[in-house]
Amino acid sequence: VNTMQPESLQFIIDELTQQEGLVVQAAKHRYGCRVVQHLLRACPPPQVSRIAESLLEVASSLACHLHGAFVLQRMLESGTEEQKY
């Protein structure tokens, strides 16, 4: 995942956003959180907008979660101004 171009990562984004709640589940998972963080860092904001929307819906829950907090932090670092505020 670390060496792939953003357009090659689209299949992961599609899989995570296909089923409701899967993005949040991955964000709270010990290893899944790293995948979500990498997607947020490596892909342009329009490509990961559906992921960001799913995370923002449960931001308060993620902020208090051991692994989810790191995903939320990465989103705040890499996201658009609208997503940050």
N, C-alpha and C positions, 0 to 999 in steps of 0.2 A: 504494500500500500504506500509506503514511503517513497518509492521510486516511480510511481505511476503519475502520468499527466492527469490534470483535472477532468478532461473529457473521458479518460479511461475509468474514472471512478464513478461515473454516472450509474452504472449497474448497482453499485452498493447503495447509493442514494435512493434509487428506485425501489429496491428491496426493503429498505428501512421505512420508506414512506407509504408503501403499498398497504400495510396493515396498520390500523389505528393503534396507537400506544407502543408500537415497536421502537420508535426513536427514543422515547422516554425509558423504556425497558433497557435498551442498549446503553443509554447514558448513565444508568444506575448500575450497570454490570461492571465487574472488576476489569475485564478486558475490552468489553464493548465501548466503554467510555473513551478508551484510547482511539478507537476507530472513529468515533464521532468527533473527537477533538481534531484528529488529523483531517477529516473532511472539512471541518470549519476553517482550519488553517490553510489548507491547500487549494480549496475550490473558491471561485469568485462568489460573492454574496448572492447574485441571482440564481446560481446553480443550487445553493443550499438553503434557499429561502423557505422551502417547505419544512426542512429540518428545524430551522430557526423558529418558525411559527409554532411548531409542536413543542419546542423547548420553552418558549415564552409563555405558553398556556399554563405550564406547571413550574414556573421559575421559582416561586417561593418554596415549593417542595424540593426542587433540585438544589437550591442554595443550602438546605439543611442536610443534604445527603452526602455521604463520604465520597463517592465517586462522581455524583451528579454535579457537585459544586465545581469540580475542575472543568467539566464540560461547559457549564454556565460561564465560568471565568474566561475560557477560550472564546466563547461566543461574544462576550463583551469586548475582548481584545480584537477580534477579527471581523465582527459584524458591521452592519451599516449604522449610521447615526440614528436612524429610526429604531433599530433594534436595541441600541444602547439606552435609549430613553423611552 
